[in-house]
Amino acid sequence: MSATPATLERLCTDPVARWLLFEARDLAQSRDVLGGLAKSLVATGFPLYRLFFTVRTLHPQVLSIGLLWRRDGGEITETPRAHGILQQDIYLRSPIRLIHQGAAEVRRRIGAADGPLDFPILADLRRDGCTDYVILPLTFSGNRINAVSAATDRPSGFTAAEIERLKSLMPLLGHVLEIKETERIGATLLDTYLGHDAGRRVLGGLIRRGEAITLAAAVWYCDLRNFTATTERLPRDEVIAMLNDYFECMVGPIHAHGGQVLKFIGDALLAIFPIADDLDRDRACLAALAAAEQALADLARLNLRRGAAGKTMLQGGIALHTGPVSYGNIGAPDRLDFTVIGAAVNFVTRLERLCGELGRPLLASARFASPCGSRLRPIGRHRLRGIEAEQEVFALPAGEADCDGKAEVIRVAEH
């Protein structure tokens, strides 16, 4: 929506326009902009009862986000809409669909008993005492159309001048909200592809090649067994679905117990549980162990479902270790990876290979096992490839971490 000279002249004298130009851009999030806009409009006598903003976003689980302000409410309400919403009745019967299809506005006077209620939202608004409703396009760069709607409970509804005022504010509001949503999308993508902590550090300026920090961590490395052979006999889509199911079993517990997933390497996963100081080591190791046990239990439940469906059972190994790691940017000048390296990482990847040889789903180093008390038992000294001295290796007691599903069947039956 472009601004005409007459519109620009009006904007110069509109305090809400000046707020959008000089103050709104410094707010942290779109929800702050929406709340500030609503309060600014009300302060100038605009008869606003409800203000709603919906924008499409880039997120693996969310297609769009709706933000709602109500005069009688408190906090801004944020509603994410999942992918697939465009085929659902809630969207198909919404005036938002008409805006996306190119409508310049959709307005309904709903105060009268015979007022049109051709969209479900209108009946809800009438029950709230609203008398007038308008929804307008909010256009971002590249002609990406979002929407803003407003409703009033004033008996006479909006005036023509008030509707024109709202329209005149849309270009400024679009510029401000596009900046905020671009920042949100950037943070979401970094969070999704790098992990929350790594993404935060990159946004914070840790971006130069070679920049890194050293931190202590419990290190997790897991891998699927027989993955290469499996990929050769299964269709591509089935392999991808299998990996997604497996990683969901691993990642959920890692995040739930405070860990950070750093990298997917084919069918393998690298994660850390940062250790704040010497007094924090026991907590981090116990959290990593609890996550590993939950992951193996989740994998057992997954195998029960896969077995019932006649699908390939999944077996894997989880290795746990502790030590200092270098955490930062590594790579070529124009292609970097934010990851961890160090002797602890090398050790844990070699320890995981022993899982298959010993038929154990979980192995831990002596350094990791020492804070975990009797939960982990020594199973002898073993040689790890590339490491000169034999290493004492620890595991859960036999039967406590059976990822082929048998132990989990027993636990489910007992409960």
Secondary structure, DSSP 8 states (H G I E B T S, - for coil): ----HHHHHHHHH-HHHHHHHHTGGGSSSHHHHHHHHHHHHHHTT---SEEEEEEE---SSEEEEEEEEETT-SS-EEEEEETTGGGSHHHHTSHHHHHHTT-S-EEEE--STT----SHHHHHHHHTT--EEEEEEEEEGGGEEEEEEEEE--TT---HHHHHHHHHHHHHHHHHHHHHHHHHHHHHHHHHHH-HHHHHHHHTT--STT-EEEEEEEEEEEEETTHHHHHHHS-HHHHHHHHHHHHHHHHHHHHHTT-EEEEEETTEEEEEEEE-SGGGHHHHHHHHHHHHHHHHHHHHHHHHHHHHTT-----EEEEEEEEEEEEEEEEETTEEEEEEESHHHHHHHHHHHHHHHHT-SEEEEHHHHGGGGGGSEEEEEE--TT-SS-EEEEE--TTSS-TTSHHHHHHHHH-
